[in-house]
Amino acid sequence: MAKIEIYDKPMCCSTGICGPEVDPILPRFAADLDWLKAQGHQVERSNLAQQPAAFAGNASVREVLAAEGVDSLPLIVVDGTIVSRANYPSRDQLEALANGTASASTTKANPLGVVGQAGGCCGDTGCC
């Protein structure tokens, strides 16, 4: 089973499911991560606002942040390799990434079919 690490933008809570303007993608993504855990995958999720040490402790994540900034978040890392950035993959895409069966199109910076996000848990105004 895969180790899946998610490096989220700064949000007011660990899941982003809080505040006055919840991005509808975030509850779906949280449910998809729970589903992956139930499949036996190891899932770790870090929020830049709450777990900055996780970001600092991963050289690949530090490099992407230095080069592209927080707009590259979320970063999805599977078994030590960044496989997705700037979008939350769908459940099917997460499953393919976790199982190593994702096509090249789902591992690019802007994966095909991946829905975007709008400013995190509190909209574009920042955290609550």
C-alpha positions in Angstrom: 0.0 0.0 0.0 1.1 3.6 -0.7 2.1 6.4 1.6 0.1 9.5 0.5 1.0 12.9 1.8 -1.1 16.0 1.2 0.5 19.4 1.6 -2.4 21.9 1.8 -2.4 25.7 1.5 -2.7 27.6 4.8 -6.3 27.0 6.1 -8.0 27.8 9.4 -8.4 24.2 10.3 -6.8 20.9 9.4 -9.3 20.0 6.8 -10.4 23.4 5.5 -14.0 22.5 6.3 -14.7 25.6 8.4 -15.3 29.3 8.1 -18.0 31.2 6.3 -17.1 30.0 2.7 -16.3 26.3 2.6 -14.9 25.3 -0.7 -17.2 22.4 -1.7 -14.2 20.4 -3.0 -12.7 20.1 0.5 -15.4 17.9 2.1 -15.3 15.7 -0.9 -11.5 15.4 -0.8 -11.6 14.7 3.0 -14.1 11.9 2.3 -11.8 10.5 -0.5 -8.8 10.5 1.9 -10.9 8.6 4.4 -11.8 6.1 1.7 -8.1 5.7 0.8 -7.3 5.0 4.4 -10.0 2.4 4.5 -8.4 0.7 1.4 -5.2 0.3 3.5 -3.2 3.3 2.3 -1.2 5.5 4.7 -2.5 9.0 4.4 -0.9 12.1 6.1 -2.3 15.6 5.6 -0.4 18.8 6.5 -1.7 22.3 6.5 0.9 25.0 6.0 -0.7 27.2 8.7 -0.7 24.5 11.3 2.1 22.1 10.4 4.9 24.1 8.8 7.5 21.7 10.1 6.1 19.0 7.7 6.7 21.4 4.8 10.2 22.3 6.0 11.1 18.7 6.5 10.4 17.6 2.9 13.1 18.8 0.5 10.9 18.3 -2.6 8.1 20.3 -1.1 10.5 23.1 0.0 11.9 23.2 -3.6 8.5 23.5 -5.2 7.4 26.2 -2.7 10.6 28.2 -3.3 10.1 28.0 -7.1 6.3 28.3 -7.4 5.0 29.6 -4.0 1.8 28.6 -2.3 -0.1 28.6 -5.6 1.5 25.2 -6.1 -0.5 23.8 -3.2 -1.9 21.4 -2.6 0.9 19.1 -3.4 0.1 15.4 -3.4 3.1 13.1 -2.7 2.9 9.3 -3.2 5.7 7.2 -1.9 8.1 10.2 -1.9 7.2 11.5 -5.4 5.2 14.6 -6.1 2.4 13.4 -8.3 0.0 16.3 -8.4 0.0 20.0 -7.6 -2.3 23.0 -7.4 -5.5 20.9 -7.5 -7.3 18.3 -5.5 -7.6 15.0 -7.6 -10.9 13.2 -7.8 -11.3 9.8 -6.0 -10.6 7.9 -9.2 -7.4 9.9 -9.8 -6.3 9.4 -6.1 -6.8 5.7 -6.5 -4.8 5.6 -9.7 -2.0 7.7 -8.1 -2.0 5.5 -5.0 -1.9 2.3 -7.0 0.7 3.6 -9.5 -1.6 3.3 -12.4 -2.1 7.0 -13.2 -1.5 8.1 -16.8 1.0 10.8 -17.5 -1.9 13.3 -17.9 -3.0 12.9 -14.3 0.5 13.6 -12.9 1.2 16.9 -14.5 0.9 20.2 -12.7 -2.7 20.7 -13.9 -4.1 17.2 -14.1 -6.9 16.5 -16.6 -10.2 16.3 -15.0 -9.1 17.6 -11.6 -11.3 20.2 -10.2 -9.7 23.4 -8.9 -10.3 25.2 -5.7 -11.3 28.7 -4.7 -9.2 30.3 -2.0 -9.3 27.7 0.7 -11.7 27.4 3.6 -12.4 31.1 4.1 -12.6 32.1 0.4 -10.1 34.5 -1.1 -10.0 36.7 2.0 -7.7 34.4 4.0 -8.3 32.4 7.1 -10.9 33.3 9.8 
